[in-house]
Amino acid sequence: MAPYKLSTFDTGDAHAFTAFDLDSLLPSRRHGDRVRVVGHRGSVGPDSPENSAAAVTEALLRGADGAEIDVWLTADGTLVCAHDLSTADVDSLSTLTDVLAAAQGADGFQLVVEAKPVTDPAVAAATAEALAAVLSAAAGTADITVSSFDAALLATIRTACADLPVHTALLVEATEPAASGVRRAHEDGHDEVHLSLAGVRRTPESVELAHRLGMEVGLWTVNRRTDLQWAAELGVDAVITDDVLTAWSELDRAATVRETAAV
């Protein structure tokens, strides 16, 4: 089992964050030649429910390079972590502040905050403002990416967080051609694009396109060993997975094979 460690890949384009010296505030994302492992909703177990601070801590203990957490804004203005707020017990949910506290102090650990889509522009604006307020308190102590399937919401968040060392990533639906999603992410000025495994299977050249456009590529949700091996060969920057231990060991093995072959 890997220790807390985990520096990862280069931060890449930081044009939106001119108010900060990102080299000093953001940890390196380079970890040899290995694809980053990001725990889907943390690392879920009997004592670590999905999207909880405990799941983020468990992801750390299992050697993940990061964790992806779903976030909603409640009616009282609190950012809580849940995949589906309509079926969740709000009183038992971790807040984003709780999750950020769990992720702090781990060198290079990336927290991907997925802002769930909203239909009301006023709620979108309030969500962006709340995210900026919470993330500003963690500036420089965590490597944060905000992602969303909701392009309009993500644009609002990007504007609200423009003075913070926070990356943004467009999530692309599995039904959308991956290359189209890559171009949209680039046009919207995002640092990363998070593509589905199914979409990239159809058009693997979309990964190279994203890299040529200066964006990192995260691939979701990758659990099978054969898919992990393929993702490593393709050269994605990160995989979002439900099985941190299998992903870590498989991708570390793949990196070792490539390094040995290069000698």
SERO-4910 file (N, C-alpha, C, O; in steps of 0.05 Angstrom, whole numbers):
BEGIN
 pado doro    nc1    nc2    nc3   cac1   cac2   cac3    cc1    cc2    cc3    oc1    oc2    oc3
  Met    A     17    -24      0      0      0      0     18     25      0     37     27     15
  Ala    A     11     44    -17     27     68    -19     22     87      4      0     87     15
  Pro    A     42    102     13     39    121     34     26    147     24     19    149      0
  Tyr    A     23    167     41     11    192     34     25    207     11      9    219     -3
  Lys    A     47    209      5     63    218    -17     51    236    -38     41    258    -33
  Leu    A     52    225    -61     38    229    -86     39    257    -97     19    272    -97
  Ser    A     62    264   -107     63    287   -125     55    275   -152     58    252   -158
  Thr    A     43    293   -170     32    283   -195     42    298   -219     66    304   -220
  Phe    A     25    305   -238     34    317   -263     37    347   -262     27    360   -243
  Asp    A     50    359   -282     53    388   -283     26    401   -283      6    390   -293
  Thr    A     24    425   -272     -1    440   -270    -11    449   -297    -35    453   -301
  Gly    A      7    453   -317     -2    461   -344     -9    490   -345      2    507   -329
  Asp    A    -27    497   -363    -34    525   -368    -48    537   -344    -67    526   -333
  Ala    A    -37    560   -335    -49    573   -311    -56    602   -318    -54    620   -301
  His    A    -65    607   -343    -69    634   -351    -90    649   -336    -90    674   -335
  Ala    A   -109    635   -324   -131    648   -310   -124    657   -282   -141    669   -269
  Phe    A   -100    651   -272    -94    655   -244    -71    674   -240    -52    668   -225
  Thr    A    -71    696   -254    -48    714   -254    -44    728   -228    -23    740   -223
  Ala    A    -64    727   -210    -61    741   -184    -43    725   -165    -36    734   -144
  Phe    A    -36    700   -173    -20    683   -155      4    673   -170      5    670   -194
  Asp    A     24    666   -155     47    652   -165     41    622   -162     45    610   -141
  Leu    A     31    610   -184     21    583   -182     44    563   -177     39    542   -165
  Asp    A     68    570   -186     90    551   -181     95    547   -151    103    525   -143
  Ser    A     89    567   -135     93    565   -107     68    555    -92     70    544    -70
  Leu    A     45    559   -104     20    552    -91     10    524    -98     -2    510    -81
  Leu    A     14    515   -122      3    489   -130     25    468   -131     47    473   -142
  Pro    A     19    444   -120     39    423   -120     43    413   -148     25    414   -165
  Ser    A     67    401   -153     71    389   -179     53    365   -183     48    350   -163
  Arg    A     44    360   -207     27    337   -213     44    314   -225     32    295   -235
  Arg    A     69    316   -225     86    296   -238     92    273   -218    101    278   -195
  His    A     87    249   -227     95    225   -211    107    205   -230     94    185   -237
  Gly    A    131    210   -238    144    193   -257    128    192   -283    121    213   -293
  Asp    A    123    168   -293    108    165   -318     81    152   -313     69    142   -331
  Arg    A     72    153   -288     47    139   -281     23    157   -284     24    180   -276
  Val    A      2    146   -294    -24    160   -295    -34    164   -267    -32    146   -250
  Arg    A    -45    188   -261    -56    193   -235    -81    176   -229    -96    170   -248
  Val    A    -84    169   -204   -108    153   -195   -125    171   -178   -116    181   -157
  Val    A   -150    175   -187   -169    192   -172   -192    175   -163   -206    163   -180
  Gly    A   -197    174   -137   -219    158   -126   -246    170   -133   -251    193   -126
  His    A   -263    154   -145   -290    163   -153   -307    166   -128   -314    146   -115
  Arg    A   -315    190   -121   -330    196    -96   -314    188    -71   -325    181    -51
  Gly    A   -287    190    -74   -269    181    -53   -263    152    -57   -262    142    -79
  Ser    A   -258    138    -35   -254    109    -35   -275     98    -16   -273    100      8
  Val    A   -295     85    -28   -320     78    -13   -316     52      1   -305     33    -10
  Gly    A   -326     50     26   -325     26     42   -345     27     64   -360     46     66
  Pro    A   -347      6     81   -366      5    103   -365     29    121   -386     38    131
  Asp    A   -341     39    126   -338     62    144   -332     88    129   -325    108    142
  Ser    A   -334     87    103   -328    111     87   -348    114     65   -342    107     42
  Pro    A   -372    124     71   -393    127     51   -384    146     28   -367    163     32
  Glu    A   -395    142      4   -387    158    -19   -391    188    -13   -409    196      1
  Asn    A   -372    204    -24   -373    233    -22   -371    243      7   -380    265     13
  Ser    A   -358    227     24   -355    236     51   -325    243     57   -308    236     41
  Ala    A   -321    258     78   -293    264     86   -278    238     92   -254    236     87
  Ala    A   -293    219    103   -280    193    109   -271    179     84   -251    165     84
  Ala    A   -287    181     62   -280    169     37   -255    182     25   -239    168     12
  Val    A   -252    208     29   -228    222     19   -204    212     35   -183    207     24
  Thr    A   -207    210     61   -185    200     78   -178    171     70   -154    164     69
  Glu    A   -198    155     64   -192    127     56   -178    126     29   -160    110     25
  Ala    A   -185    145     11   -171    146    -15   -141    153    -10   -124    141    -23
  Leu    A   -136    171      8   -108    177     15    -94    153     25    -72    147     16
  Leu    A   -106    139     44    -93    116     56    -88     93     36    -69     78     39
  Arg    A   -105     92     15   -102     71     -5    -82     79    -27    -77     64    -46
  Gly    A    -71    103    -25    -50    111    -44    -60    127    -68    -45    130    -87
  Ala    A    -85    137    -67    -95    152    -90    -80    178    -93    -70    190    -73
  Asp    A    -79    188   -117    -68    215   -123    -88    237   -119    -82    260   -118
  Gly    A   -114    229   -117   -135    248   -114   -161    235   -109   -164    211   -108
  Ala    A   -182    252   -105   -209    242   -101   -228    261   -116   -224    285   -117
  Glu    A   -249    249   -127   -270    265   -140   -295    265   -123   -304    243   -114
  Ile    A   -306    288   -117   -329    291    -99   -351    308   -112   -345    328   -124
  Asp    A   -376    299   -110   -398    314   -121   -408    334   -101   -410    329    -77
  Val    A   -415    358   -111   -423    380    -93   -448    394   -102   -452    398   -126
  Trp    A   -466    400    -83   -490    415    -87   -491    438    -68   -479    437    -46
  Leu    A   -506    459    -75   -512    481    -56   -539    477    -45   -559    474    -59
  Thr    A   -541    476    -18   -567    473     -5   -582    500     -4   -570    521    -10
  Ala    A   -607    498      4   -623    523      5   -612    543     25   -616    567     22
  Asp    A   -598    533     46   -587    552     66   -558    561     58   -545    574     74
  Gly    A   -549    555     34   -524    565     24   -500    548     31   -477    558     30
  Thr    A   -503    523     40   -481    506     47   -475    487     24   -493    476     11
  Leu    A   -449    484     18   -440    465     -2   -437    438     11   -419    434     27
  Val    A   -454    419      3   -453    392     14   -446    372     -8   -449    377    -32
  Cys    A   -435    349      0   -424    329    -18   -443    306    -21   -447    291     -2
  Ala    A   -455    303    -44   -474    281    -50   -477    278    -80   -474    298    -95
  His    A   -482    253    -89   -487    249   -117   -515    258   -125   -519    270   -146
  Asp    A   -534    253   -108   -562    260   -113   -574    272    -88   -580    258    -69
  Leu    A   -577    298    -88   -586    313    -64   -615    306    -58   -623    307    -35
  Ser    A   -631    299    -78   -659    294    -74   -664    269    -57   -685    267    -44
  Thr    A   -645    251    -56   -649    226    -41   -630    224    -17   -630    204     -3
  Ala    A   -615    245    -12   -595    245     10   -607    256     36   -625    273     35
  Asp    A   -596    247     58   -602    258     84   -582    281     89   -559    276     96
  Val    A   -591    305     84   -573    328     85   -559    331    111   -536    339    113
  Asp    A   -573    324    133   -561    327    159   -537    309    164   -520    314    181
  Ser    A   -534    287    148   -512    268    152   -490    272    132   -470    257    132
  Leu    A   -493    291    114   -473    294     92   -448    310    102   -450    327    119
  Ser    A   -426    304     89   -402    320     93   -405    346     78   -417    346     56
  Thr    A   -394    368     89   -393    393     74   -368    393     57   -349    378     62
  Leu    A   -367    411     38   -342    414     23   -319    423     41   -296    415     36
  Thr    A   -325    439     61   -304    447     80   -293    422     94   -269    421     99
  Asp    A   -310    404    102   -301    379    115   -282    363     97   -261    354    105
  Val    A   -290    361     71   -274    346     52   -247    359     47   -227    346     45
  Leu    A   -248    386     44   -222    400     40   -204    396     64   -179    393     60
  Ala    A   -215    396     88   -198    391    112   -185    364    111   -162    360    119
  Ala    A   -200    344    101   -190    316    100   -167    314     79   -149    298     82
  Ala    A   -169    331     58   -149    329     37   -124    346     42   -103    342     30
  Gln    A   -125    365     61   -103    383     66    -80    367     79    -84    349     94
  Gly    A    -55    376     72    -32    365     85    -20    341     70      1    330     78
  Ala    A    -34    331     49    -24    308     33    -11    319      9    -24    331     -8
  Asp    A     15    316      6     30    328    -15     20    319    -43     20    296    -49
  Gly    A     12    339    -59      4    333    -86    -23    321    -90    -31    314   -112
  Phe    A    -39    318    -69    -65    305    -71    -84    324    -85    -88    347    -76
  Gln    A    -97    314   -106   -116    330   -122   -144    325   -113   -153    302   -111
  Leu    A   -159    346   -107   -188    343   -101   -203    354   -125   -201    378   -132
  Val    A   -219    336   -138   -236    344   -160   -264    349   -149   -277    330   -139
  Val    A   -273    374   -150   -299    381   -140   -319    383   -163   -317    402   -179
  Glu    A   -336    363   -165   -355    363   -187   -381    378   -179   -396    369   -162
  Ala    A   -385    402   -191   -409    418   -186   -431    406   -203   -430    406   -227
  Lys    A   -452    397   -189   -474    384   -203   -491    405   -219   -494    428   -210
  Pro    A   -502    397   -241   -516    417   -258   -540    429   -244   -553    417   -227
  Val    A   -545    454   -251   -569    469   -241   -583    482   -264   -571    487   -285
  Thr    A   -609    487   -261   -625    499   -282   -630    528   -278   -637    543   -297
  Asp    A   -628    537   -253   -635    565   -246   -609    582   -246   -591    576   -231
  Pro    A   -608    603   -263   -584    620   -264   -577    632   -237   -554    636   -231
  Ala    A   -597    638   -221   -592    650   -194   -578    629   -176   -560    636   -161
  Val    A   -586    604   -179   -574    583   -163   -545    578   -173   -527    573   -157
  Ala    A   -541    580   -199   -514    577   -211   -496    599   -200   -473    594   -192
  Ala    A   -506    624   -199   -489    646   -189   -483    642   -159   -461    647   -150
  Ala    A   -503    634   -144   -499    629   -115   -479    606   -111   -463    607    -92
  Thr    A   -481    585   -127   -463    563   -125   -434    572   -130   -416    564   -116
  Ala    A   -431    588   -151   -404    597   -158   -392    615   -136   -369    612   -129
  Glu    A   -409    632   -125   -399    650   -103   -392    634    -79   -372    639    -66
  Ala    A   -409    614    -72   -403    597    -48   -377    581    -52   -361    578    -34
  Leu    A   -373    570    -77   -349    555    -82   -324    573    -80   -304    565    -68
  Ala    A   -326    597    -91   -303    615    -89   -297    622    -60   -273    623    -53
  Ala    A   -317    626    -44   -312    632    -16   -299    609     -1   -281    613     14
  Val    A   -309    585     -5   -298    561      9   -270    555     -2   -252    549     14
  Leu    A   -267    556    -28   -241    549    -39   -219    569    -33   -195    562    -32
  Ser    A   -227    594    -30   -207    615    -23   -193    609      4   -170    616      8
  Ala    A   -208    596     22   -197    590     48   -176    567     46   -159    565     63
  Ala    A   -178    551     24   -159    529     20   -138    535      0   -121    518     -6
  Ala    A   -137    560    -10   -118    567    -31    -90    562    -22    -81    572     -1
  Gly    A    -75    547    -38    -47    541    -32    -43    517    -14    -20    509    -11
  Thr    A    -64    505     -3    -61    482     14    -72    457      2    -69    435     13
  Ala    A    -85    459    -22    -95    436    -35    -95    441    -65    -97    464    -74
  Asp    A    -92    419    -81    -92    421   -110   -121    416   -119   -130    393   -117
  Ile    A   -135    437   -128   -164    435   -132   -171    439   -161   -161    457   -174
  Thr    A   -188    421   -171   -200    424   -197   -230    424   -194   -241    406   -180
  Val    A   -244    443   -205   -273    443   -205   -282    433   -232   -274    444   -253
  Ser    A   -299    413   -233   -310    402   -258   -340    403   -258   -353    407   -237
  Ser    A   -351    401   -282   -381    400   -284   -388    392   -312   -374    398   -332
  Phe    A   -411    378   -314   -424    373   -340   -438    398   -350   -443    401   -374
  Asp    A   -444    416   -332   -459    440   -338   -440    462   -347   -427    475   -330
  Ala    A   -438    467   -373   -418    486   -384   -424    514   -374   -405    529   -369
  Ala    A   -449    522   -373   -456    549   -364   -448    553   -335   -437    574   -328
  Leu    A   -455    533   -318   -447    535   -290   -417    536   -287   -407    552   -271
  Leu    A   -403    520   -302   -374    519   -300   -361    546   -309   -342    555   -297
  Ala    A   -373    558   -329   -363    585   -337   -367    605   -315   -349    622   -310
  Thr    A   -390    604   -302   -395    622   -279   -375    617   -257   -365    636   -244
  Ile    A   -370    592   -251   -350    585   -230   -322    594   -238   -308    605   -221
  Arg    A   -315    591   -263   -289    599   -272   -285    629   -268   -263    638   -259
  Thr    A   -305    645   -273   -304    674   -269   -302    680   -239   -286    697   -231
  Ala    A   -318    667   -223   -317    672   -194   -291    665   -181   -283    677   -162
  Cys    A   -277    645   -192   -252    635   -181   -228    645   -196   -206    634   -193
  Ala    A   -231    665   -213   -209    674   -231   -184    682   -215   -162    680   -226
  Asp    A   -187    692   -191   -164    700   -175   -154    679   -156   -138    685   -138
  Leu    A   -164    654   -159   -156    633   -142   -139    612   -157   -143    608   -181
  Pro    A   -121    598   -144   -105    577   -157   -122    551   -159   -116    531   -147
  Val    A   -143    553   -176   -162    531   -180   -164    525   -209   -167    543   -226
  His    A   -161    499   -216   -165    491   -244   -194    485   -249   -209    480   -231
  Thr    A   -202    486   -275   -229    478   -282   -228    457   -304   -210    456   -321
  Ala    A   -248    439   -304   -249    417   -323   -277    413   -333   -296    409   -316
  Leu    A   -281    412   -359   -307    406   -370   -311    376   -370   -294    361   -380
  Leu    A   -333    366   -358   -340    338   -359   -357    334   -385   -376    349   -390
  Val    A   -350    314   -400   -363    309   -426   -380    284   -424   -370    263   -416
  Glu    A   -405    286   -431   -423    263   -430   -414    240   -448   -401    246   -469
  Ala    A   -420    216   -441   -412    193   -457   -425    193   -484   -415    181   -503
  Thr    A   -448    206   -487   -462    207   -512   -451    228   -531   -457    227   -555
  Glu    A   -435    246   -521   -424    267   -539   -398    257   -551   -382    245   -536
  Pro    A   -392    262   -576   -366    255   -587   -344    268   -571   -344    292   -566
  Ala    A   -324    252   -564   -303    261   -546   -288    285   -558   -282    304   -543
  Ala    A   -283    284   -584   -268    306   -596   -284    332   -595   -272    354   -591
  Ser    A   -310    331   -597   -327    354   -595   -325    366   -567   -324    390   -563
  Gly    A   -325    348   -547   -323    357   -519   -296    370   -514   -294    390   -499
  Val    A   -275    359   -526   -248    371   -523   -248    399   -534   -237    417   -521
  Arg    A   -259    402   -557   -259    429   -570   -275    449   -553   -268    472   -550
  Arg    A   -298    440   -542   -314    458   -525   -298    466   -501   -299    489   -493
  Ala    A   -285    447   -488   -269    453   -464   -247    473   -471   -242    492   -455
  His    A   -234    470   -494   -213    489   -502   -225    516   -507   -213    536   -498
  Glu    A   -247    518   -522   -259    543   -528   -268    558   -503   -268    583   -502
  Asp    A   -276    543   -483   -285    555   -458   -262    562   -439   -267    574   -418
  Gly    A   -238    555   -447   -214    563   -431   -207    545   -408   -194    554   -389
  His    A   -216    520   -408   -211    503   -385   -183    490   -386   -172    486   -408
  Asp    A   -173    483   -363   -147    471   -361   -147    441   -366   -127    429   -375
  Glu    A   -170    428   -361   -173    400   -364   -199    393   -378   -217    409   -378
  Val    A   -200    369   -389   -225    358   -399   -227    330   -388   -208    314   -389
  His    A   -251    323   -378   -255    297   -366   -274    281   -384   -298    288   -386
  Leu    A   -264    261   -398   -278    246   -418   -287    219   -408   -274    207   -390
  Ser    A   -308    208   -419   -317    181   -411   -300    160   -425   -290    164   -447
  Leu    A   -298    137   -411   -284    115   -423   -297    107   -449   -283    101   -469
  Ala    A   -324    106   -450   -338     98   -474   -332    117   -497   -328    108   -519
  Gly    A   -333    143   -491   -328    163   -512   -300    161   -524   -296    163   -548
  Val    A   -280    157   -506   -253    155   -516   -247    129   -530   -230    127   -547
  Arg    A   -262    108   -522   -259     82   -536   -267     86   -566   -255     75   -584
  Arg    A   -288    103   -570   -297    107   -598   -277    124   -614   -272    119   -637
  Thr    A   -265    145   -600   -246    163   -614   -222    168   -596   -220    189   -584
  Pro    A   -204    149   -595   -180    152   -577   -162    175   -585   -147    185   -568
  Glu    A   -164    184   -610   -147    207   -618   -155    233   -605   -141    252   -606
  Ser    A   -178    233   -591   -187    257   -576   -168    263   -553   -166    287   -545
  Val    A   -154    243   -543   -134    249   -521   -111    265   -532   -102    284   -520
  Glu    A   -101    256   -555    -78    271   -567    -87    300   -574    -72    319   -571
  Leu    A   -112    303   -584   -122    329   -591   -122    347   -566   -114    370   -567
  Ala    A   -132    337   -543   -132    352   -519   -104    361   -511   -100    384   -503
  His    A    -86    343   -512    -58    349   -505    -46    370   -524    -32    388   -515
  Arg    A    -52    369   -550    -43    389   -568    -54    416   -562    -41    437   -566
  Leu    A    -78    417   -551    -91    442   -543    -84    451   -515    -94    471   -506
  Gly    A    -66    436   -502    -55    445   -476    -72    437   -452    -69    449   -431
  Met    A    -89    417   -455   -106    409   -433    -98    381   -423    -90    364   -439
  Glu    A   -101    376   -397    -98    350   -386   -124    334   -391   -145    346   -393
  Val    A   -122    308   -391   -145    291   -396   -149    272   -372   -131    257   -365
  Gly    A   -173    273   -361   -182    254   -341   -202    235   -354   -218    244   -370
  Leu    A   -200    210   -347   -218    189   -359   -235    177   -338   -225    168   -317
  Trp    A   -261    176   -342   -280    165   -323   -297    143   -336   -301    144   -360
  Thr    A   -308    125   -321   -299    114   -295   -285     88   -302   -297     71   -315
  Val    A   -260     84   -295   -243     63   -305   -236     44   -282   -222     51   -263
  Asn    A   -247     19   -284   -244      0   -263   -231    -26   -271   -215    -38   -255
  Arg    A   -236    -35   -295   -225    -61   -304   -195    -59   -310   -185    -38   -320
  Arg    A   -180    -80   -305   -151    -80   -310   -145    -75   -339   -127    -60   -345
  Thr    A   -160    -87   -357   -155    -83   -386   -159    -54   -394   -144    -44   -411
  Asp    A   -179    -41   -382   -184    -13   -388   -163      5   -376   -155     25   -388
  Leu    A   -153     -2   -352   -131     13   -340   -106     11   -357    -92     31   -360
  Gln    A   -100    -13   -367    -77    -17   -383    -79      0   -409    -60     13   -417
  Trp    A   -103     -1   -421   -107     15   -445   -104     45   -440    -93     59   -457
  Ala    A   -115     54   -418   -113     83   -411    -84     91   -408    -76    113   -416
  Ala    A    -68     73   -395    -39     79   -392    -25     81   -419     -9     99   -424
  Glu    A    -31     62   -437    -19     62   -463    -27     87   -479    -12     97   -495
  Leu    A    -52     96   -475    -62    119   -490    -50    145   -481    -48    164   -496
  Gly    A    -41    146   -455    -28    169   -445    -46    190   -432    -39    214   -432
  Val    A    -69    181   -422    -86    200   -407    -70    209   -382    -52    195   -373
  Asp    A    -78    231   -371    -64    242   -347    -75    231   -321    -60    229   -301
  Ala    A   -101    223   -321   -113    213   -296   -136    194   -303   -149    198   -323
  Val    A   -141    175   -285   -165    159   -287   -181    163   -261   -170    165   -239
  Ile    A   -207    165   -264   -225    166   -242   -237    138   -239   -248    127   -258
  Thr    A   -233    126   -215   -238     98   -211   -252     92   -185   -249    106   -165
  Asp    A   -267     70   -185   -280     60   -160   -261     41   -145   -267     34   -122
  Asp    A   -239     33   -157   -221     14   -145   -193     25   -144   -177     20   -162
  Val    A   -187     40   -124   -162     55   -122   -138     35   -121   -118     40   -135
  Leu    A   -140     14   -105   -117     -4   -102   -110    -18   -128    -87    -19   -135
  Thr    A   -130    -28   -142   -125    -41   -168   -114    -21   -188    -95    -28   -202
  Ala    A   -125      2   -189   -116     22   -208    -87     31   -202    -70     32   -220
  Trp    A    -82     35   -177    -55     44   -169    -34     23   -177    -14     29   -189
  Ser    A    -40     -2   -170    -20    -23   -175    -17    -28   -205      5    -33   -214
  Glu    A    -39    -28   -220    -38    -33   -248    -23    -11   -263     -7    -16   -281
  Leu    A    -29     14   -256    -16     37   -270     13     40   -262     29     48   -278
  Asp    A     19     33   -237     47     34   -229     63     12   -243     86     17   -251
  Arg    A     51    -11   -246     64    -33   -261     68    -25   -290     90    -30   -302
  Ala    A     48    -12   -302     51     -4   -330     73     17   -334     88     16   -353
  Ala    A     75     35   -314     97     55   -316    124     42   -313    143     50   -327
  Thr    A    126     22   -296    152      8   -292    160     -6   -317    183     -6   -325
  Val    A    140    -19   -331    146    -33   -356    156    -13   -377    176    -19   -391
  Arg    A    143     10   -379    152     30   -399    180     41   -393    196     44   -411
  Glu    A    185     46   -367    212     56   -359    233     35   -365    255     42   -374
  Thr    A    227      9   -360    247    -12   -365    252    -14   -395    275    -18   -404
  Ala    A    231    -12   -411    233    -15   -440    249      8   -452    262      5   -473
  Ala    A    249     31   -438    263     55   -449    293     54   -442    308     69   -455
  Val    A    301     38   -424    329     36   -416    346     23   -438    370     20   -435
***
